[in-house]
Amino acid sequence: ITLYYDCLPENLITVARGTGDYRPDFVIEFSSSDKYYYAILDAKYKKISTVEKHDYRELTFKYLHGIGLKSGGYFPVLGLFIINPIENGGISYYQSRNYSQFKESASLPLIGRVELGTNPIKQNFLYNLLNQLLEISKQL
């Protein structure tokens, strides 16, 4: 696993025309032998309702359709997640519950929002999400 902050891995590029370079806050690269999968995380310091009404759509076009492999072809992205530092925000998905990350019928790429809490006693939603993405990447 490799974590990229404010940059893209070497083999990814902005493919959207008429734009500058896209740089999500974090890109996580999951690799094993010659397979690579990615998760994109972008922080938004907004109300949950604003994130879910506006940012899902905007960031889907920007990052899931605006970034690709330098070599072209299929972009193996596991998901796009908005990191949201709101206590009690938990984790939510754009997809319905039956197609979220914790189901065998998960619809990839996943799109969602995850709480980035600062209380060490509370559940760490980001940690759980990353572990689940690692498991998904091993199954593909």
Secondary structure, 3 states (H helix, E strand, C coil): CEEEECCCCCCEEECCCCCCCCCCCEEEEEEECCEEEEEEEEECCCCHHHHHHHHHHHHHHHHHCCEEECCCCCCCEEEEEEEECCCCCCEEECCCHHHCCCCCCCCCCEEEEEECCCCCCCCCHHHHHHHHHHHHHHHC
